[in-house]
Amino acid sequence: MTDVLVIDDERPTLAMFELLLQAMGYKPKAADSGERGLELFEQGDFPIVLTDIKMRGLGGMEVLSRIKASRPETEVIVITGHGDVELALAALNLKAADFIDKPISQEALASALRRAEGRISRRADSKPVTVLRDADGVTVLDIAGNLSTDLDQLAEDIDAARPQAGLLITVSECASINGAGIEGLSRIIKEQTARGGASAIACKPENFRRVFEAAGLTALASLHESEEDGLKFLLAKKA
């Protein structure tokens, strides 16, 4: 059973998290304040932490920052208010792996935990975060794991590939992207546009689709839920 630390100063919400996590097969540990959460974190071995952003006393952003400074490999999922995409993006820039909205749905929680475990497994297997490949003449950039650094080398590789039939960026279920990653993707898409080619993004997780929209990526590239739909769009543009 995977140990999961949950930090939230609303006791009914905390109790709900414990019930859901136990039902999903996890081993939850609850903390009703940011201060208590950090105490438990230092005493235990938690690969995954869920923390509310807005709490009395020590807030979630500070909790996130201290956890990542102490153990950077920890997957921290922040809990935000519904529609608070700017706050979510700020948390991603502090190396949060993911975010979910209040009120919490079991489906959203399960998806976020599945993505976190996917990132942990990917790191253990030393798999690359990005892969370039060709699909029907379309250059495909697959993104998985944590994309948080500048993308200069990746931009050079794509420039060398000279995508003629279009550029498709796929964002896997276990991906995590912060502001630097989004800025790098924006530059890559603009360079593709300058070459006269179209771009598309295939991304299934709804929360990251909202972040891409808020960050302006969807004004530069067509957004789709699946790779198949993205490829169809680009091949139709080429025809």
N, C-alpha and C positions, 0 to 999 in steps of 0.2 A: 504493500500500500504506500502511495506517495504522500509524504507529509506536506501539508499546505497550511501556511500561517495566514489567518484572516484578521485584518485590523479595521475596526469600524466602531465609532462611539455611539451608534444607535443600537441598543441591545436587541430590539426585535429583529433588526436586519441581521445582526450577528448570529442570532439563534437560527434564522432562516438559512443562512450560509452553512452553518454546521449541519443542519438536517440534509440540505441538498448535497453537500460534499460527501457525507457519510453514505447517502443513497447512491452516489456515483462511484463509490469504492475508494474514496480518498480518506486520509487520516487528518482531520482538521484540528488546528489549535487556534483558539480565539483570544483576541486582545481587544479590550474596550477603549483603548486610547493609543495614540502614537507612541507615547513614552513606554507603555507596557508592551507594545508590539516590538519595539527595539530590544527591550530586555529579553523577551522570549526568543527573538531572532538570534541574539548573541549566545543564548544557552542551547539552541537546538541546531538541527541541520535541515533547513527548509529549501528545497530546490525551487519552490513556487511560493510567492507571497501575493496576496490580494490586499490592497489597502484603499480605503476611501480617501478622496482628495481633501474634502472639506470636513475637518474635525476640530473640536474644541482643543485647546492646548497645542500640542505638536501636530502640525498639519501633514497631509499626505505627501506633499511635494518634498518636505524636509525628510520625512521617513524614507521616501524613495531615494533621495540623494544619499542619505547615510548608508542605506542597505547596499546600493551600488558601489559606494566607496569602500565598504567593508568586504563584500563578496560580489564582484562584478558579474559572475556567472549566474547569479540568482535571477530567475524569471519573475519580474514584478508586473502584475496586472493592476492598473489603477481603476478605481470606480468613480465615475463622473456623473454629473447630472445629465439628463436627457438633452441632447442637442448642444452640449457644451464642447464643441469640436476644438475651439481655440485652446481651452484648458487641456484637452486630450493631447493636442499637438505639443503643447509646452511640456507635458509629462513625457512624451516620446523623445523630446529633445534632451531630457534628463535620463534617457536610456531605459524608460519603461518599455516593456516588451509589447504591451497591448493595453486596451482599455475596454470596459463595458459600462453600459449606462444603468442608472437607477431609473425606475424600479427594475430589479434584476429578474431576468427570465431564465428558466432552467436551460433553455436552448442556447442562449447567449453565453451563459457560464460554461456549459459543456464545450462549446466551440472554442472559447478562449483557453480553457484548460487543455484541450486537444492540440491547439496550436503551440502552447507552451511546451508540452511534452514532445511535440514534433521538433521544435528548435533544440531542446536538450538532446534528443536522439541524434539529430543531424550533427551537432557539435561532437558528440561521442564518436561518431563515424568519420569525423574529419572531412565531411563533404563540403564542397565549395559553396559559397553564398550565391554566386552568380555563374551562369553557364550561357555561352553563346552557341546557337545552332541554326540550321537552316530548315525551313519547312515550306515546301512548294515554292521556293524562290524568295520567301519572306525570311528576313533575319529575325530570329527570336531570341530575346534576352529573358532567361528564366531567373527569377529572384526567389531565393528561399533563405531562411535564417535571418540574421540581423544585418540589415544594410544601413550603416551609420557613418561611413567615412566618405571622403570625397571620391569621385568616380572618374578621375582623370584618365587612368589607364584603361578603364572600361570604355570611355568615350573614344580613346585612340583606337582600341580594337574594333569598335563599331565603325569608325571612320574608315579603317582599313578594309573592312568587309564591304563597304559601299552598298548599303541596302538599296536595291533597285525596286523590288516589289513591295517595299514597305518594312517598317520596324514594328514588331509586336513585343510588348513587355508583359510577361506573365508574372503575377504575384501569387505565390503559393499560399496555402492555408497556414503554413508555419512561418511565413515571412514576418519581419518587423522592420519598419522603416521610420527613421526620424527626419527632422528638418533638413539636415545635411544630405541625406539620401534623396529626399524629394527635390531639393535644389539641384542635385546632380542629375536626376532623371529629367528635370525640366530643361536643363542645358542640352542633354543628349537629344531630346525630342526637338528642340529648337534647331539644333544642327542638322537633324534629319529633314526638317522642313526647309531649311536653307538649301539643302541638296535637291529639293524638289520632290521629296518623298513623303508619304503619309505615315502616320504612327497610330497605334492603338494600344490600349492597356486592357489586359484580361485579369480581373480580380474578383473573386467570389465573396470574401468577407465584407459584409456591409459597412462595418466601422471604418475600414481602410478606404473603402469607396467614398465615404463621407469626407475623410481627411483629404483625399486627392482632390475632391471637388472644392473644398474650402481653400486648399493651397493653390488652386488655379490650374492643376494639371489637366483637368477635363476640358479646359478651353483650348488646350494644345493638341490633345489626342482623344480619339474616340474611346469611350469606356464600355467594356463588355463584361458579362459575368463568366464567360468561358473562353478558352483558347480557340475552340472551334468557331465561335461567333466572331472573334477578333480576326481570325484568318480569313473568314468569308468576307468580312468588311474590306480588308486590305486587298484581297484578290479581285473583288468587284471594282475597287477604285483603279486597279491596274488595267482591267479589261477595257 
